[in-house]
Amino acid sequence: MAKQRRSILVVDDDAEMRALLLDVLRNEGYDVVEAKDGTEAVLALRARAFDLILMDKNMPGPSGLDLLPGFRRVCPDSQVILMTAFGDVPSYIEAVEKGAAEYLFKPFRMEARIPGMETRTAGEEWDHRASNVDRA
């Protein structure tokens, strides 16, 4: 039986970052859908479920932090990883309290794997910790 590809929703208002993530993740064999903002992300989540939501913390309109609690309620089996170029300890704590599985600091090297992504299955939890993925 063929192994099912993991599905990832990438939400980022930065078109270059979004394109880079899409390219790398698709080349790694993931089923990836993109959204440029919170509105598109909500529409994507209404259409289907995702194993992982990789979302920018700071976006125009609702931020990743604003969207996080609703996403956790609507998609309890999806893990949410927030990415930010403007991270600090209070925002990390807020993200974890709202249900983020990970908190990545941009820029990060694309050669580095997002922690736990390759081994996680639906319903499993990642450790709640900040992840400095080879900060560039």
Stockholm file with secondary structure:
# STOCKHOLM 1.0

chainA/1-136         MAKQRRSILVVDDDAEMRALLLDVLRNEGYDVVEAKDGTEAVLALRARAFDLILMDKNMPGPSGLDLLPGFRRVCPDSQVILMTAFGDVPSYIEAVEKGAAEYLFKPFRMEARIPGMETRTAGEEWDHRASNVDRA
#=GR chainA/1-136 SS CCCCCCEEEEECSCHHHHHHHHHHHHHTTCEEEEESSHHHHHHHHHHCCCSEEEEESSCSSSCHHHHHHHHHHHCTTSEEEEEESSCCHHHHHHHHHTTCSEEEESSBCTTSCCTTTTTCCTTCCCCCEEECCSBC
#=GC SS_cons         CCCCCCEEEEECSCHHHHHHHHHHHHHTTCEEEEESSHHHHHHHHHHCCCSEEEEESSCSSSCHHHHHHHHHHHCTTSEEEEEESSCCHHHHHHHHHTTCSEEEESSBCTTSCCTTTTTCCTTCCCCCEEECCSBC
//
